[in-house]
Amino acid sequence: MGERTIVGLDIGTSVIRAVIAEVKDDDKLYVIATASRVSAGMENGVIVNIEAAKDAIRETIEAAENTAGVSVDSVIVSIGGTTVESQNYKGVTPIMPNNKGVQREITREDVDKVIEIATAINFPMDREKIHTIPQDYIVDGIDGISNPVNRMGYKLEVEVHVVTASKSIIRNLRNTIQRANYILDGVMLKTLAQAKSVCHQDEMELGSIIIDLGAGTTDAIVLIDDAPVCTASIKVGGNLVTNDIAVVTGIPVSVAETIKLENGCCWLPGIGENDTDIILPGVGGRAPEVLAKSSLCQIIQARMEQIFNMIKDAIVTNSNRSIKKLSGNIILTGGGAQMEGIIELTQAVFKTSAVRLGIPEKLGGTEAEYRRPDFATAIGLVVANKDRPQTQVRKKYKKAKTSDNSSSEGLLKKLRKALF
């Protein structure tokens, strides 16, 4: 089969992360390079300045290419935020007897037909379907069937989860990737990608929630019986925490961001008497000031608690099942998941001790570079696409990229209905 490379690109509001992975002859996936750079041209998870975004994207991917010593042509990109919507649908089809009038087994064609029936929806013209994921198959009233092929039956039903995104958002994403001289080889919901990298099989079956704590948005997905049942997103994230620190303390936003990253804590009971105070730099000739870590924590905790309550309400609103019945875990991902006290605060808001950080699985390579919650999306993109047909050729030396867009032929293929 030969070696194949896959590039996962997570374009966040504040940081862009790229992962280059290689599927070797043993059919195992190995991470051969990672890179992260400050994002540009993004707002609340959406590209608002294509030129600025494409420069940041190109810089990030080229950094990963240089580390790996390879050149890549195409990337798989995540998408999230409030422009993404999801809905559950049902379909049913009879299993007609064969030409001899004898009842027959269900075929792959029958499964494809019932999924097509379930998704024969007149979506608004501004929406594009990016995932169609079967949740459950029912044969003659018997549910809980993961694969009905080869079963005898008279009636086949399916419940599917359909994810759509704004066509204009996808178009801007495609144009940005093209201008960075790469091919957009696929788009995947970021929380679905994270499920592939951080969620264990038993967690998906028992019922779990993945919460992605980003800078511009907070996204969530609920997984039950090995399939997603709802998604949720709010236009609030870590940037608002930074802004709160800046406003309350009277320091620049850039300084507030540094203080948040280096000293931030969102769980006041975890602050000890011996915790070091924080020195706030003087502004406009003003003398530096001392800020107790407990005071900083109060600022951060108030906003983070609000964020968790908002995403919890959004999950309850979007889900047709009670989250109290979930017996798996709440899994925290994204840059915000690295904040001190985040697990304890989540436990308090959701009233459960079943909370953990989403650390991507081991894939070889420099594990310290990607086994962190903020790399969950980029790692998930390569994991989810491991078995896809080869679309990129691994080269030992970087090639010069041109602005010729003739290579874009074929890149407007329909996005994959489902990546897992």
Wavefront OBJ file of the C-alpha trace (Angstrom):
o trace
v 0.000 0.000 0.000
v 2.883 2.358 0.717
v 3.103 5.275 3.056
v 0.421 7.946 3.083
v 0.319 11.340 4.759
v -2.693 13.078 6.270
v -2.811 16.688 7.420
v -5.297 17.833 10.045
v -5.789 21.590 10.334
v -7.607 23.191 13.270
v -8.220 26.878 12.512
v -9.075 28.392 15.864
v -9.994 31.933 16.804
v -6.689 32.533 18.590
v -4.434 29.652 17.495
v -4.045 27.540 14.350
v -2.784 23.984 14.868
v -1.579 21.556 12.233
v -0.732 17.862 12.516
v 0.999 15.811 9.836
v 0.544 12.079 10.309
v 1.756 9.149 8.306
v 0.073 5.823 7.684
v 2.950 3.390 7.320
v 3.118 -0.066 5.777
v 2.017 -1.646 9.051
v -1.250 0.336 8.664
v -0.540 2.258 11.865
v -0.792 6.014 12.197
v 2.254 7.994 13.314
v 2.432 11.715 14.024
v 5.518 13.049 12.257
v 5.056 16.776 12.879
v 2.921 19.326 14.683
v 2.852 23.109 14.566
v 0.864 25.924 16.113
v 0.839 29.616 15.291
v -1.141 32.662 16.347
v -4.328 32.882 14.334
v -5.343 35.852 12.205
v -8.444 36.962 10.370
v -10.731 34.966 12.674
v -13.638 35.998 14.888
v -15.778 33.617 16.944
v -14.468 30.658 14.949
v -15.313 32.237 11.576
v -12.975 33.629 8.912
v -13.582 37.360 8.582
v -10.374 38.307 6.721
v -9.331 35.778 4.078
v -5.947 37.347 3.321
v -4.864 37.456 6.954
v -6.174 33.949 7.607
v -4.487 32.371 4.594
v -1.097 33.796 5.580
v -1.419 32.381 9.098
v -2.579 29.017 7.720
v 0.309 28.793 5.283
v 2.824 29.706 7.981
v 1.449 26.994 10.286
v 1.447 24.226 7.683
v 4.881 25.153 6.371
v 6.253 25.007 9.906
v 4.921 21.456 10.215
v 6.258 20.579 6.751
v 9.729 21.799 7.672
v 9.693 19.739 10.855
v 8.584 16.602 9.018
v 10.805 17.168 5.989
v 7.877 16.605 3.635
v 5.614 18.613 1.392
v 1.845 18.192 1.389
v -0.782 19.271 -1.085
v -4.088 18.967 0.725
v -5.539 19.344 4.203
v -8.582 18.239 6.151
v -10.060 21.111 8.127
v -12.333 21.316 11.149
v -15.407 23.485 11.397
v -17.423 24.562 14.418
v -19.208 27.472 15.997
v -22.786 28.647 15.906
v -23.002 28.450 12.098
v -23.081 24.647 12.436
v -26.437 23.022 13.153
v -27.567 19.431 13.651
v -30.853 17.559 13.649
v -32.057 13.973 14.031
v -34.199 12.371 11.315
v -35.901 9.005 10.726
v -36.445 6.947 7.600
v -38.268 3.706 6.816
v -38.365 1.386 3.819
v -39.951 -2.042 3.167
v -37.690 -4.977 2.345
v -39.325 -6.382 -0.753
v -39.194 -10.141 -1.436
v -37.007 -11.409 -4.256
v -38.340 -12.218 -7.710
v -39.431 -15.649 -6.459
v -41.538 -14.089 -3.735
v -39.213 -15.261 -0.973
v -38.303 -12.927 1.839
v -34.644 -11.946 1.551
v -31.793 -10.580 3.649
v -31.171 -6.843 3.993
v -28.456 -5.608 1.642
v -26.114 -2.644 1.623
v -28.352 -1.122 -1.046
v -31.320 -1.280 1.338
v -29.299 0.513 4.012
v -28.246 3.230 1.563
v -31.868 3.619 0.459
v -33.278 4.067 3.968
v -30.577 6.616 4.822
v -31.414 8.484 1.621
v -35.089 8.490 2.591
v -34.279 9.764 6.074
v -32.238 12.648 4.702
v -34.546 13.610 1.831
v -35.054 16.954 3.493
v -35.427 20.303 1.777
v -32.639 22.060 3.627
v -32.524 25.863 3.337
v -30.549 27.094 0.344
v -27.895 28.609 2.582
v -27.120 25.280 4.312
v -24.726 22.528 3.236
v -24.838 18.986 4.605
v -21.447 17.897 5.949
v -22.260 14.735 7.937
v -24.948 12.064 7.864
v -24.337 9.663 10.744
v -26.569 6.626 11.414
v -27.487 6.387 15.088
v -29.598 3.244 15.157
v -31.194 0.717 12.825
v -34.549 -0.936 13.555
v -35.541 -4.161 11.806
v -39.174 -5.208 12.195
v -39.456 -3.166 15.383
v -36.239 -4.466 16.951
v -33.861 -1.592 17.657
v -30.265 -1.343 18.826
v -28.911 -2.853 15.598
v -25.594 -1.356 14.512
v -25.410 -3.166 11.151
v -28.572 -4.667 9.638
v -26.878 -6.099 6.528
v -27.580 -9.853 6.067
v -30.436 -9.842 8.594
v -33.834 -11.118 7.509
v -36.589 -8.560 7.770
v -39.681 -6.984 6.272
v -39.160 -3.380 7.351
v -35.971 -1.396 7.877
v -35.885 1.874 9.802
v -32.997 4.188 10.594
v -32.369 7.142 12.881
v -29.688 9.493 11.595
v -27.907 12.587 12.844
v -27.416 15.221 10.145
v -24.949 18.079 10.539
v -25.149 21.130 8.301
v -23.093 24.287 8.008
v -23.467 27.668 6.392
v -22.600 27.487 2.693
v -20.954 30.900 2.795
v -18.760 29.861 5.734
v -17.625 26.722 3.887
v -17.056 28.755 0.720
v -14.855 31.210 2.605
v -12.990 28.317 4.197
v -12.417 26.703 0.796
v -11.247 29.980 -0.746
v -8.873 30.640 2.137
v -7.274 27.200 1.862
v -6.942 27.611 -1.907
v -5.278 31.001 -1.542
v -2.813 29.427 0.853
v -2.027 27.067 -2.081
v -3.449 23.905 -0.557
v -6.405 21.746 -1.532
v -9.338 21.456 0.843
v -9.700 17.687 0.982
v -12.509 17.529 3.528
v -14.378 19.336 6.284
v -15.262 17.736 9.609
v -17.171 18.994 12.620
v -14.515 19.707 15.224
v -16.270 17.991 18.109
v -16.753 14.868 15.979
v -13.027 14.892 15.273
v -12.321 15.253 18.976
v -14.491 12.225 19.707
v -12.178 10.151 17.518
v -9.076 11.255 19.392
v -10.120 11.499 23.050
v -13.292 9.471 23.619
v -13.123 5.806 24.600
v -15.581 3.309 23.161
v -17.334 2.663 26.480
v -17.764 6.412 27.027
v -19.478 6.768 23.662
v -21.812 3.870 24.408
v -22.706 4.919 27.956
v -23.319 8.541 27.021
v -20.769 11.334 27.248
v -20.402 15.038 26.515
v -17.369 16.605 24.869
v -17.004 20.318 25.602
v -14.507 22.275 23.515
v -13.360 25.415 25.333
v -12.141 27.690 22.560
v -11.146 31.324 22.497
v -14.113 32.611 20.504
v -16.716 29.890 20.963
v -17.570 27.003 23.255
v -18.813 23.896 21.437
v -20.267 20.622 22.677
v -21.422 17.277 21.365
v -23.469 14.619 23.146
v -22.662 10.988 22.304
v -24.969 8.101 23.224
v -24.915 4.500 21.989
v -21.795 5.156 19.914
v -23.340 8.028 17.941
v -23.915 11.772 18.284
v -27.401 12.854 19.338
v -26.948 16.616 19.478
v -24.463 19.444 19.108
v -24.417 22.880 20.687
v -22.355 26.055 20.418
v -22.281 29.486 22.029
v -20.437 32.620 20.917
v -18.576 32.908 24.195
v -15.096 31.648 24.980
v -11.756 32.344 26.579
v -11.359 35.720 24.905
v -14.168 37.078 27.059
v -12.302 35.906 30.166
v -9.244 37.819 28.963
v -11.357 40.907 28.371
v -12.812 40.667 31.897
v -9.303 40.621 33.384
v -8.286 43.620 31.294
v -11.361 45.663 32.233
v -11.269 44.919 35.958
v -7.526 45.461 36.373
v -7.076 48.243 33.829
v -4.293 46.509 31.894
v -3.956 45.934 28.123
v -5.696 42.894 26.657
v -2.382 41.387 25.517
v -1.036 41.545 29.069
v -4.291 40.145 30.457
v -3.998 37.176 28.078
v -0.490 36.431 29.311
v -1.580 36.635 32.942
v -4.526 34.343 32.242
v -2.319 31.734 30.588
v 0.436 31.866 33.193
v -1.560 32.401 36.397
v -5.192 31.718 35.554
v -7.326 29.603 37.866
v -11.105 29.190 37.791
v -11.722 27.398 41.095
v -11.420 29.600 44.172
v -11.370 26.746 46.738
v -8.178 25.563 45.061
v -6.276 28.753 45.867
v -3.895 28.272 48.783
v -2.604 30.806 51.281
v 0.910 30.417 49.912
v 0.000 31.133 46.286
v 2.182 33.923 44.907
v 0.601 37.294 44.198
v 0.646 38.600 40.629
v 2.462 41.781 39.600
v 0.424 43.907 37.220
v 2.580 46.148 35.003
v 2.130 49.880 35.246
v 0.243 51.563 32.421
v 0.764 55.140 31.273
v 3.372 55.888 33.914
v 1.349 54.267 36.660
v 3.327 52.195 39.154
v 3.010 48.398 39.002
v 0.346 46.917 41.259
v -0.039 43.667 43.145
v -3.039 41.435 42.469
v -3.788 38.486 44.742
v -4.246 35.233 42.833
v -7.549 34.772 44.637
v -8.787 38.066 43.165
v -7.756 36.964 39.674
v -9.518 33.661 40.258
v -12.741 35.404 41.238
v -12.728 37.306 37.938
v -12.080 34.171 35.900
v -14.396 31.838 37.790
v -17.393 34.133 37.427
v -17.094 34.146 33.646
v -16.179 30.464 33.268
v -19.112 29.466 35.435
v -21.378 31.504 33.177
v -19.899 29.836 30.087
v -20.487 26.350 31.493
v -24.073 27.200 32.449
v -24.715 28.617 28.971
v -23.369 25.551 27.162
v -25.266 23.298 29.569
v -28.508 25.131 28.753
v -27.735 24.878 25.018
v -27.178 21.122 25.329
v -30.457 20.643 27.187
v -32.293 22.756 24.602
v -30.855 20.890 21.617
v -31.049 17.379 23.049
v -34.154 15.214 23.084
v -32.701 13.154 25.927
v -31.981 14.108 29.523
v -28.278 14.641 30.169
v -28.895 13.306 33.685
v -29.210 9.862 32.148
v -25.704 9.983 30.680
v -23.442 7.592 32.563
v -20.171 8.256 30.736
v -17.973 11.306 31.236
v -17.811 14.994 30.497
v -14.616 15.393 28.491
v -12.962 18.810 28.272
v -10.945 19.810 25.224
v -9.522 22.983 23.677
v -7.105 25.546 25.019
v -9.400 26.503 27.897
v -9.302 22.941 29.219
v -5.730 23.514 30.378
v -6.714 26.115 32.963
v -6.132 25.297 36.626
v -9.337 24.322 38.425
v -11.297 23.602 35.239
v -12.258 20.053 36.231
v -13.504 21.102 39.669
v -15.600 23.933 38.241
v -17.141 21.630 35.627
v -17.995 19.111 38.316
v -19.726 21.812 40.345
v -21.781 23.188 37.444
v -22.833 19.820 36.018
v -23.174 18.248 39.470
v -21.087 15.186 38.627
v -17.639 13.890 39.457
v -17.352 12.204 36.034
v -15.216 14.896 34.407
v -11.822 14.469 32.775
v -9.467 16.169 30.345
v -9.505 15.067 26.717
v -5.947 13.893 26.019
v -5.415 12.535 22.466
v -4.373 8.919 22.151
v -0.750 7.898 21.652
v 0.185 7.794 17.985
v 3.955 7.720 18.194
v 6.195 10.650 17.400
v 6.818 13.457 19.863
v 3.925 12.785 22.192
v 4.591 15.818 24.380
v 3.761 18.022 21.407
v 0.230 16.774 20.819
v -0.998 14.860 23.889
v -2.808 17.949 25.173
v -6.476 19.003 25.103
v -5.766 21.828 22.657
v -4.573 19.355 20.001
v -7.650 17.118 20.298
v -9.215 18.487 17.103
v -6.148 18.320 14.850
v -5.272 14.816 16.050
v -8.883 13.705 15.629
v -8.893 14.866 12.010
v -6.010 12.572 11.073
v -7.352 9.661 13.136
v -10.793 9.906 11.521
v -9.308 9.968 8.028
v -6.738 7.218 8.441
v -8.535 4.796 6.114
v -9.484 7.249 3.406
v -8.067 6.734 -0.100
v -4.705 8.407 -0.641
v -5.061 11.970 -1.845
v -1.592 13.250 -1.076
v 1.863 12.126 -2.087
v 4.599 12.220 0.502
v 7.696 13.934 -0.850
v 11.102 14.035 0.750
v 11.719 17.631 -0.252
v 9.477 20.659 -0.125
v 8.249 21.767 -3.484
v 7.690 25.364 -4.506
v 4.031 26.226 -4.374
v 2.450 28.429 -7.001
v -0.680 30.515 -7.097
v -2.032 28.505 -10.032
v -5.498 27.363 -9.117
v -5.738 24.766 -11.892
v -5.048 22.071 -9.323
v -8.331 22.842 -7.686
v -10.214 20.702 -10.193
v -12.109 18.096 -8.319
v -11.706 19.673 -4.909
v -15.346 20.684 -4.904
v -16.336 17.068 -4.397
v -19.200 16.553 -2.032
v -17.991 16.533 1.537
v -17.968 13.107 3.068
v -21.362 12.136 4.467
v -19.782 10.651 7.507
v -16.207 10.225 8.625
v -16.876 7.604 11.295
l 1 2 3 4 5 6 7 8 9 10 11 12 13 14 15 16 17 18 19 20 21 22 23 24 25 26 27 28 29 30 31 32 33 34 35 36 37 38 39 40 41 42 43 44 45 46 47 48 49 50 51 52 53 54 55 56 57 58 59 60 61 62 63 64 65 66 67 68 69 70 71 72 73 74 75 76 77 78 79 80 81 82 83 84 85 86 87 88 89 90 91 92 93 94 95 96 97 98 99 100 101 102 103 104 105 106 107 108 109 110 111 112 113 114 115 116 117 118 119 120 121 122 123 124 125 126 127 128 129 130 131 132 133 134 135 136 137 138 139 140 141 142 143 144 145 146 147 148 149 150 151 152 153 154 155 156 157 158 159 160 161 162 163 164 165 166 167 168 169 170 171 172 173 174 175 176 177 178 179 180 181 182 183 184 185 186 187 188 189 190 191 192 193 194 195 196 197 198 199 200 201 202 203 204 205 206 207 208 209 210 211 212 213 214 215 216 217 218 219 220 221 222 223 224 225 226 227 228 229 230 231 232 233 234 235 236 237 238 239 240 241 242 243 244 245 246 247 248 249 250 251 252 253 254 255 256 257 258 259 260 261 262 263 264 265 266 267 268 269 270 271 272 273 274 275 276 277 278 279 280 281 282 283 284 285 286 287 288 289 290 291 292 293 294 295 296 297 298 299 300 301 302 303 304 305 306 307 308 309 310 311 312 313 314 315 316 317 318 319 320 321 322 323 324 325 326 327 328 329 330 331 332 333 334 335 336 337 338 339 340 341 342 343 344 345 346 347 348 349 350 351 352 353 354 355 356 357 358 359 360 361 362 363 364 365 366 367 368 369 370 371 372 373 374 375 376 377 378 379 380 381 382 383 384 385 386 387 388 389 390 391 392 393 394 395 396 397 398 399 400 401 402 403 404 405 406 407 408 409 410 411 412 413 414 415 416 417 418 419 420
